[in-house]
Amino acid sequence: MKNRDRRVRTPEEALRKKTRPESIVSTYGYDPQRSEGALVPPIFLSSTFVFSTAEEGERAFKIAYHLTEDSIPVHSPLIYTRLNNPNLEILEERLTLFEPGTEQCAVFSSGMSAIATTILSLVQTGGSVLYSAPVYGGTDYLFNHILPGLGIRTEPFHAGIDPQGIRSALHRILRSTRGACLVFLETPANPTCTLTDIAETRRAIDEVQHGRKQPIYLAVDNTFLGPMWQHPAKLGADLVIYSATKFIGGHSDVVAGAVLGSKKLIADHVKVTRTILGTVPSPFDGYLLLRSLDTLKMRMTSELKNAKHVAEWLAKEPHVESVCYPGLLPEGHPQRTILEKQCVEPGSMVTFYIRGGKKQAFKFLNALKLVKLAVSLGSTKTLAEHPATMTHSDIDPKERLALGIDDRMIRLSIGTEHYKDIIADLDRAFREL
Ligand SMILES: *Cc1c(COP(=O)(O)O)cnc(C)c1O
C-alpha cells in the first residue's frame, strides 16, 4: 500500500473522460488487487504508515512539506492520517468526478471546518470576505464574530443582488483591504432559496481585479443544490465548498465537509492549512461517504421529483401564504433567468410561509408524523424546521427580518419517501390547525 501506484491510473483516466460520474464513482481511484481483491475499499483505521526505509520517510516528508524541487508525484506517499489516508484520498478523487472544472478535492471533518479552513488558508489579517446574505447560521457567526477578531473585514450583500451591486460592494470593501479578498456566495441561499448569479459575480471580480495585485477569490457554498444540480466551477468559481453532511452523506449519519478547486489552491493552500489545523474527517467517515456516493444520483433524483410534487401541492394549499422553490418561479422573473442559466435542476429544498404566525407554525410542526422535526437537509428522510427559532436564531433579529426569515417561515428538506405519503402527512398537519 505504500506506493501510490496501487491505483492503475492510466486506463482509469481514459475511462473517466468517456464515462458519466454515476457509472464510475463506485470503482474509481481504487485498485482491488492492492487490497486482497476486496471490491470495496477496506477501512484504513491506521493513524500512521510504515516506511520501508529511512530514505523513503525522508522523501515522504519532503514531498508533504513542499521541501523538494523534484516533481511531486500525483499521490504523495502515506505518512500519518492527519496528512493523508487511503479512504480519504479515494473519496477526494471520487468527489472530483462530479465537479467539472476542478482538479483536486480536500475533505473535512464538517462543512464548517471546510469553510473556516479554506478562508484561513487564503485570507490573512488585513484581508476581507464579501458574502451573500443570508448564509448558513454557522457561517454567519464565523463571518460576524470570529473573522473580525482576527483582523479580517467582513461585509454582506443581499443574495440576488444585480452585477452592478456586486461591483460597488467589491470596490467599497477593497478600499480598506490589505491582502486577499474572498467573495463567498451561498446560492440558492438558505433558507430563502434566493439565487445569486455566479457567472456575473465572476465577471464583476475579473473587472475589479484588473490592474490590482491582491488576489480576489470566488468561493461558492454549493451545499443546497449539491453536486448534481449546480456546477459552480464551470461558472467561474475558484472553490466549491460542501457540507458533506447533507446530500453527499445523505443518510443523516455523518458530519463532514469538502472543498474542490485547482491543484494549486487545494494542494498548496487548503490542504497545508488542513494539516496544521487537523480538520480532517476520520477514515470511518470517509468510508461512509464513499458508500453514500454510489447512490448520490439516485437519491438526489428521487428527492428532486418528490420536491417538485410537494412544492406544487403547497402552492395550492389555503394555509400557505407563499412558497419559495426555484422550480415555481414564473417565466420572465429575473430569478428564473438565473435558475435557467446556472442550475441543472431546482433541487429538493422547499421553504414556505404559513398563514398566521409562530403559533400556527409550531402547531403545524408539532402535528407532523412521517416528516421529522429536525434541522439539517439532503437526507433520505423528509425533515421540517423553523428557521427563525432554529437554524437562523443566531442572526441579528432586525437583519433576519430584513432577509425575510420571520416566524411564518417553515423549511422542508424533501426525502426519498413516496411523495404522496409526504403530502398526506403535510395535509393532515394542516387539517389539524
Ligand atoms: C449545514 C451547512 C453548513 C455547515 O455544515 P456542517 O457539516 O454542519 O458543519 C454550511 N453551509 C450550508 C449551506 C449548510 O447547509
The ligand as an SDF file (V2000), in Angstrom:
LIG
                    3D

 15 15  0  0  0  0  0  0  0  0999 V2000
  -25.0390   22.5200    7.0720 C   0  0  0  0  0  0  0  0  0  0  0  0
  -24.4490   23.5990    6.2870 C   0  0  0  0  0  0  0  0  0  0  0  0
  -23.1510   24.0610    6.5580 C   0  0  0  0  0  0  0  0  0  0  0  0
  -22.3380   23.5380    7.7190 C   0  0  0  0  0  0  0  0  0  0  0  0
  -22.0150   22.1900    7.5850 O   0  0  0  0  0  0  0  0  0  0  0  0
  -21.7230   21.1870    8.8010 P   0  0  0  0  0  0  0  0  0  0  0  0
  -21.4070   19.9150    8.1200 O   0  0  0  0  0  0  0  0  0  0  0  0
  -22.9480   21.1470    9.6550 O   0  0  0  0  0  0  0  0  0  0  0  0
  -20.5610   21.7600    9.5520 O   0  0  0  0  0  0  0  0  0  0  0  0
  -22.6430   25.0560    5.7420 C   0  0  0  0  0  0  0  0  0  0  0  0
  -23.3500   25.5700    4.7140 N   0  0  0  0  0  0  0  0  0  0  0  0
  -24.6040   25.1580    4.4370 C   0  0  0  0  0  0  0  0  0  0  0  0
  -25.3400   25.7670    3.2970 C   0  0  0  0  0  0  0  0  0  0  0  0
  -25.1920   24.1650    5.2130 C   0  0  0  0  0  0  0  0  0  0  0  0
  -26.4380   23.7670    4.9370 O   0  0  0  0  0  0  0  0  0  0  0  0
  1  2  1  0
  2  3  1  0
  2 14  2  0
  3  4  1  0
  3 10  2  0
  4  5  1  0
  5  6  1  0
  6  7  2  0
  6  8  1  0
  6  9  1  0
 10 11  1  0
 11 12  2  0
 12 13  1  0
 12 14  1  0
 14 15  1  0
M  END
$$$$
